[in-house]
Amino acid sequence: MTTASRLPGTYGPDGGANLADILERVLDKGVVIAGDIRINLLDIELLTIKLRLIVASVDKAKEMGIDWWEDDPSLSSGARHRELAAENERLQHRLAELEHRDTA
């Protein structure tokens, strides 16, 4: 008697996967979606839009070398603090130069 071979049961008993399982797999492995949109008129390229989307967990993204949000002041309070500290230092230096010029 032979039985049909099946893949190991990684999903629920009914063969389906719930959203949490799918999301966990996507965030663990990561997904890349890439596409290009081109608009041409009489063989003249008017517009090209390149779309790249990466869906992954923060840990997986860092593992891949993607960490742009850490240096973006609008997304990271640490980056905002560093940017303000650097601006403050530049302004203090400029003020010291101006005061030194006035006393000379």
C-alpha positions, 0 to 999 in steps of 0.5 A, a space after each residue: 500500500 502506498 501513500 502520497 508523500 507530503 511536505 512536513 506540516 509547517 502550517 495548521 492541521 487544515 493545510 492553511 497558514 494564519 496571518 501570524 505564521 506568514 508574517 513571522 516567516 516574512 519578517 524572519 527571512 525578508 522579502 524583496 519586491 522590485 519593479 519598474 514603471 516606464 511611460 513612453 510616448 512615441 518611443 521617447 521615455 518620459 518617466 521612469 519610476 523604480 520601485 524597491 521594497 524590502 520587508 524584513 524585521 529590524 534585526 534582519 535588516 541590520 544583518 543585511 547592512 540596512 540601518 538608514 533609520 538610525 541616522 535619519 533625524 525624523 525617525 531617530 531621537 538619537 540622530 536628532 540629538 546628534 544633529 542638534 549637538 553638531 549645530 549647537 557646536 557650529 553656532 558656538 564656534 561661529 559666535 566665538 569667532 564673531 566675538 573675537 573679531 569684535 574685540 580685535 
